[in-house]
Amino acid sequence: MEIPKKPVPIVNDWARPFWDAAKEQRLVIQKCKDCEKHIFYPRIACPHCSSDNVEWVDASGKGTVYSYTVVESNSPSAFLKDIPYVVAVVRLEEGVQMLSNVVGCEPGEVRCDMPVEVTFEKLDDEFTLPKFKPATR
Amino acid sequence: MPKVAVIGVGQSAFVRAYPGSIRELAFEAYREAMHDAGIKAEQIDASVVCSAPEYDKQRTPAGLMAEYLGLNPQPTFYVESVCSSSSSGLRTAYALIASGLHDVVMVLGFQKMSEISSAESQERMGRGADIQWEAPFGTMMPAYYALHARGHFEKYGTTEEDLALIRLKSSTYGLINEKAVFRKELSLEKILEPKFIATPLKVFDCCANADGSSCLILASEEKAKDLCRKPVWIKGLGMATAPINMAGRDSFSGLKCAQLAAKRAYDMAGITPQDVDVAEVHDCFTIAEMMAYEDLGFAEPGQGPQLIRSKETYKEGKIPVNVDGGLLSKGHPIGATGGSQIRTIVLQLRGDAGPMQVPEAKIGLVHNIGGVGIYGNVSVFGTE
């Protein structure tokens, strides 16, 4: 069976700054200039106060693992060669959460509340994905 | 609020691969429900057709079903909330009748998951979560529920053995349900074999895909009393939603949509969790049933494991849950699942559940979740 390509991010004008930054190995998130809350995932307007006065800011890239799982079988077929891999929800210092992968360690070493920091993995010539690795002290 | 009753229920056998098309598959449940209600096609004023469209080759299936089942020229339309589609269909049909627009409404749920290959089905199932911000990281349904299992383990000390006990119960009842797809006896050792899908969930923590259909006939109070000897009344309907994206979840030890839907259903019915005599919950994964115990108030948060360890959710316990085998053993044909759960509860309340019968059941509950806690439907039924 032909292995399908991994799904690529869906990019539009509101999502593009996130993916452009990732390609430069920077993690950016939105912040509302009116209610001052951080926003993830990127939106056309602030989901808290509906203001469209939102800006892009650099995230620290540091956070902790909130929950995780190690995928060991039955993954989407494009990811079969990556098994075992870690899918995790990471809580960033800025207070927002994102779903990503934890890499750079054995999958069995991942724990809840583990400190992690952003790292970048090239998906193809067009896209780089922000992932997380155990934090270096 | 006007009273609305379920006056007929039907379900096809849930099977791995149904040999016919969605037409014949739907007809199996339809025929049983119509026979059960003792009515003819011309007595149905409108129909609500439910499935998850990503598995269907046929577009706009409501029109097809109305024609095939002989329901033209009455109104029909399609309702979807993935795995809870037919509970959303129940809610819609209730509103159609309570509003006075129609007197007798059919809710038809179906899914032929074998319509497409297993691999393709897996890919399409994933599209029921956030495709823009999560799919690039290799997400899939078991992984999403595994995140919640990890959350429950972490917060409450729940173990893989606790989840295995839920599957053990499920297999016990799957064996006595002649319409279940999985009818094998399972031992705790077999369930605990370390064949992981997404840790801590193993093969037997996950329900199987199945083909199947379900059909409910609903009627106004006047019609129900006229047509039906033992109507089962809809006492409470609760529905709630929660973020599709995991970025929006502040808890991984329960499902917010289920908690809120339960509160709304209990309030409408004027009952408490302790009043429920028998329940059907959405155990697409063992962890989902564990969370349901707590989200529905059958146990305090964190006390779900105690409930299954002490066998209180078995038929003889204080709150029997999924004594028809649940999704884990009966099977989970997405669009048909809610209707099948409702059928089980209706049979229980009528005293027609055969070997699965819970004695003296007067109030029953159905908990049916769409996606990974995107849509929560909780429905309460009663004999009065």
Interface residues (C-beta under 8 A of the other chain):
Chain A: M1 P4 K6 P7 V8 P9 I10 A15 F40 Y41 Y66 S67 Y68 T69 V70 V71 E72 S73 N74 S75 P76 S77 A78 F79 D82 Y85 V87 A88 V89 V96 Q97 M98 L99 S100 N101 C112 L123 F127 L129 K131
Chain B: A119 Q122 E123 G126 D130 I131 Q132 W133 E134 A135 P136 F137 G138 T139 M140 P142 A143 A146 L147 H148 A149 R150 G151 E154 K195 F196 I197 A198 T199 P200 L201 N245 M246 A247 G248 R249 F252
